Amino acid sequence: MIKRKQLVVLILVAGALGIAAWFVVSRSTTSWQSNTGQTGKKVVDFPINDVAAISIKQPDKEVNLEKKGDKWVVAERANYPANFETISTFIRQVWELKPGQEVKVGPSQLGRLELLKSGKGAEAGTLVEFKDAQGKRLAAFRFGKKYMRESNQSFVQGRSFPAGRYVMPEDNSHHVTLVAQAFQQIDNKPERWLDPAFIKIEKPVSVACAGIDPAMSWKLEKEHASTDWKLTDLKPGEQLDQTKARQLGSAAGNVSSFTDVLAPDASAGVTGLDKPVVFTIMNEDGFTYVLKVGKKNDESYPITVAVSAELPAARTPGKDEKPEDKTKLDNEFQTKRQRLEKKLTKEKAFEGRPFLVSKYTIEQLEKKRADLLAPKPTPTPSLGPSATPRRTRS
């Protein structure tokens, strides 16, 4: 049974702990204010369906996204199509943005949160403006410093990751809030907002290379996508290395993405596209891709694309084909033809301007003819008369 003196001590300890806890919470709320009771409140409300332009300004770069008709484009890339999914997700995230914690700071403290106006160096924020079709500002924010949190995963222990960001509406209220999203997409360069769709070379059956250097001229062919490659004009004593040929065929199919785009009127003399290496690639479906490659630009090569296709208008029936099989196969043929026609229309849209493709992708294709040949066997040296061992007398 607890004695009265011990009970008094326990009550005093509990009271002291309660006072300490109240003191910690009280100190925390002097610099941070929770948004209890603000359920449903947004950081800033604006007519989301009226957004027709987004401006993202940082001290060292700027991105302008504009809606032209029913498509979004990137102004800094000569109005190349933008990634609609990325833009629509970003607009909705900002529109739905709710304050996590209010931060009471004065104008003199904005620098430490990287919320100063543009042109203020490392302490400047990123100004994001949403405008309508007439250029009227619908909403504007300054995005500042990211809130970092240390990972609790054992395999990345000690590392931190962005878990939020300081945001302030551009209304001179200095109303700063810490939100639960890092919005890392606004830190991207213009090329990161581009629509990533590009050509897709499937099942190549012919790959030819032609350049100013005769050593770069060669052609590989195969009957079907599943058969071995053959090198045309194979000379006596030469043998194609099938492993290298398969690697090159795979490399042709890897030209499916780009790192950036250049203006349609980019100088061919500067890009090297006036004296290109030309790859002509045909696939099993009748598509022909002509890729012209210029000279290396940092970690990429400029290329242009031309696409054509010869699609059969009708299917040739097989021998002894049953009527029920003919109907099924005809339907499959027409479905495939429609898919290929859509693919052709989509890929022809990439004609007319240079793209930058990673150097790794292009250098897997740019092989000399000699690089495709199997090494010649080293002849076994024969023993000449001088090499005959001498017999010794006993």
N, C-alpha and C positions, 0 to 999 in steps of 0.2 A: 504494500500500500504506500502511495507517494505521500511523503510528509508535507505539511503545510508550507514549510520553508522552501522545499524543492519546487512546489507548485508555483509559488510566487516568482521564483527564478525563471521558470519556463515561460510564464506569462510575460515577464520583462523582456526575455530574449525574443519572443514572437513579436512583441510590439516594436522592438528595435529593428527587426528584419522588415517589418511592414513599412516603417518610416524610411528605411534605406531604399526599399523598392520604389516608394513614392518619389523619393529624391531623384533616382535615376530616370524614371519616366518623365518627371517634371523637367529635368535638364534636357532630355532628348527633344521634348516638344518646344523648347525655346528656339531651336534652329530648324526643326522639321515639323510641319503641320500635316496630320493625316487628313484625308478627305472623307471622313465618316459623315454620313448624312448627305453626300453629294452623288448618290447613286444615279446613274443615267446622265450626269453632266459631262459634257465634252470639253476638251481644251479649247477648241474653236469650232463653231458650226458654220457650214457654208453649203450652198446648193451643189451637191456632188455631180448631178447630171449636167450642169452648165460648164464644167471644167473643160476647156479646149486648149489650154497651154499650161506648161509647167516650166518655171525657170529655177535653176539650181545654181547659185553663185557661191563660189569659194574664193579665197584670196588668190589662188594660183590657177584656177580653171573655172569653166562655166559650161553648163549643159542646158540647152533649150529644146524642149519636147513640144511639138505642135500637132494639132489634129487637122489634117487636110482631108476634107470630105469625111469618109468613114474610116480613115486610116491615120495612125500616129506616125510621125517622122522625127528624125533627129536633125535639127537645123545645122549643127556643126559638121555633119557628114553629108552635106548637099542634099538634105531631105531624104536620106535613105530610110526605108521603113523601120519603125521602132518595134520593140517587143511589146505587143499589146498586153499580154498577161502580166509582165513585170510592171507596166504603167498602171493598169487597172488595180492590181493588188496594192500598189503604193498609195494611190488616191484613196482607196477604201480604208487602208490602215490609218491614214492621217485623219480621214473624216470620222472614223470610229474612235479616235484616240481619246482616252480618258486619263485624267491626272492620277498619278500614283501617289506622290507626295509633293506638297507645295514646299518650296524652298524660299525662305525669306532672306533676300539679299538686296543690298542697295546697288546703285549704279557703279560704285567703286569696286564692287566685288564680282562684277560680271566677267572680268578677265580670267579669273581662276576657274570659271566654269566654261571658258571659251565661247562666250556669248556676245563679245563685242561686235560692232559693225564691221562689215567687210573692209579689208585694207588695213587691219590692225595686227597683222602678222599671225603668230601661232595662237594668240588668244582670241582670234576672230571666229565668229560662228559661221555656219552655212545658212545662207538665206534661201528659203524655198517659197516661191510665189505661185499661187494658182490663179489663172485668169480665164475669162470667158472668151467667146469668139471675137468680141469687139476689143479685146485687150484690157478690159476692166478687171481690176484686182478683186478676187473673191475672198482670198485669205492669204496670209503670209506668216511664216514662222522663222525663227532662228533656232537651228539645231546646234547644240554645243557639245560639250565633252561627254564621252561615253562613260557610263558607270560600269566598272569592272568588278567581277565577282570571281573568287577563287574556286576552281573546280573541286568537287568532292569525289571525283572518280580516281581510283588508285593509280590507273595507268597514265594519268596526266596530272598527278598530284603536284602542287606547287605552281601550276599554271593558272592564269586567270582568263576570263572570256567576257565579252561585252554582254551585259544583262539589262541595260537600260540606257537612257540618254536624257540630258537636260534640254528642255525645250522652252522657248519663250515666244509668245505671239508678238508679231511686229506691230504693236499698237502703243508703244511708249509707256506701257503700264509696268514694265519690269516684273511682270508676273511669271516667275520661273517655276516650272514643275518638272519633277523627275518621273519619266514614263517607263513602262516595262518593256519597251522595244528599242533596239539599238539603231534601226534604220541605216544599216551599213550600205544599202544601195545608193544613197545620195553621195557617198564618197567615191563612187565609181567614175571612170573617165567616160567620155561620150560613146566610145565603142562598146561599152558594157550594156548600153541601152538598145543596141541594134537587134533587129529580128535575126535570130541565129539560123533560120532556114537556109539551106544551101543544096547543091546538087548531091545526088546519091548514086554512085556508079555500082550497080549490082551485077554480079556474074559476068565479069569481063571475059571475052573470048579472043580479043586482039588488042595488043598494046604496041604502039609504034612511037619511036622517038626520032626527031630530026632537028639538027642544030647546025650552026656554022662550022663546028668542028666535026669532020667526018667520023671521028672515033665515037661520036655520040649518036650515030645513025644506026638503027636496028629495028627489027620488028618481031614480036612474038605472037604466035597464033595457036589456037586449039580448036577442035571440032565442037566440043561442048564444055560447059563449065566444069564437068567432072573428069575430063581427060587431061593427059599431059600436054605441056607446052612444047611448041616447036619453034626453032629459030630459023627464019627464012634465010636463004642464001648461005646455008651452012657449008663451009669449005672442007675439003678432004683433010682428015686428021683432027677436025674440030668436033667437040661434043658439048651440047648444052648441059649446064648444071641445073637439074630439075629443082633442087632446093632453092637456088637463087632465083629461078624463074617463078616459082610459087610465091616467094617473098615479094617479088616485083608485082605480080598479079594482085596480091593482097594490098600492096601499097597504092595501086590504082584505085582500089575501093576505099582507101582512107582519105581521099580528097573529098571530104564531106563536111568540112567546117572551115571557118576563116577567123582571123584575129581582128581584122579591121577592113574598112573599105576606103578607097580613094575617090576623089572627084572624077566624074565622067571625062572631064577635059584635062586630066593629069597628063603632063608631058611625057610622051613615049620615050624621048631621049633621056629623060631623068630616070624613068622607071626601068629602062632597058628593054621595053616591049617593042622597040623598033627593030631589034635584032634578037628575037626570042628563041628559046628552045621550045619546040612544038611537040606536044604529046597528042596522039590521036588514039582514042580508046573506044572500042566497040563492045557492046554486051550482047548477051543471048537474046534479049528482047528486041533487038533491032535499033537500039539507041547508039548514036555516035557523039562522043564528046571531044572537042578540040580545045586543049588547054595550052595557052601561050604563056610561057614563064619568062619574066624579066630578070634583072640582077638583084641580088640579095639586098634587103633593106633592114639593117639591124638583125632581128631574129626571125624575119619573115621574107617571103618572096612575093612580088606583085604578079598576079596572074589574071588573064581574061578567059572567059568561058563562052563557048558556042555549042549549042545543043541541037541535034536534029534526030529524026527517027523515021524509019520505014516500017510502018505497021500494016500487016496484011489485012485486007478488007474482009476476007472470008476465010473460013477454016477448010482445009482439005480433008474430007472424010477418009477414015481408014478403010482398009480392005475388009469386006464381010462385016461391016458395021451394022449393028441392029438398030431399028428405028428408035427404040426407047433410049438407046445409048447416044444416038445422034442428037436427039433433043437436049439431053443433059449436057453433052459436050459442046453443042452450039451455044447454049446459055452460058457455060463457063467461059467460052471464048469471048463472047460479047462483054461479059463482066470484066474480064482481064483487059480487053481492048479499051474499055471506058476508063479503067484505072490508069492505063498507060497514057491515054490521051490527056488526062488531068495532070499526070506527072510531067509530060512534055510541056504543057502550057505553063506550069509552075516553074520549071527549070529554065525555060527560055526567058523568063523575066530577069534572070541573072546576067543576061548578055548586055554589053554596052558600057560596062564600067569595070575598073580594076579592083580586085580583092587582094588582101594580104593574107597569105597562107603560111603557116608555121614552116620554118626551114627544115625541121625534121621530116615533115610530110613530103616536101618536094625533094629533099636529098635522098629519100628512099626510092624515088623514081629516076632521078638524074644519074644514070649509070652509063658507063662506057660499054661498048659492045664486048670488049675483052673481059669485062667484069662478070659477064653472064656465062662465060665458058668454063667448063670443068678443067682443072689443071692437067696438063699433059703428064703421063707417067714418066718417071725418071728411068732411063734405060739402065739395065744392070751392066756394070763394067765387065768386059771380058778379059781373061788373063792372056797377055801377050807372051812372046818367046822369052822376054827378059824376066817375066814373072814366074817362069817355070822353075820349081824348086830344084836345086842341084843335089845330085847324089854324092854321098861321101864314100870314099874307099874304106873298106874294113881293114 
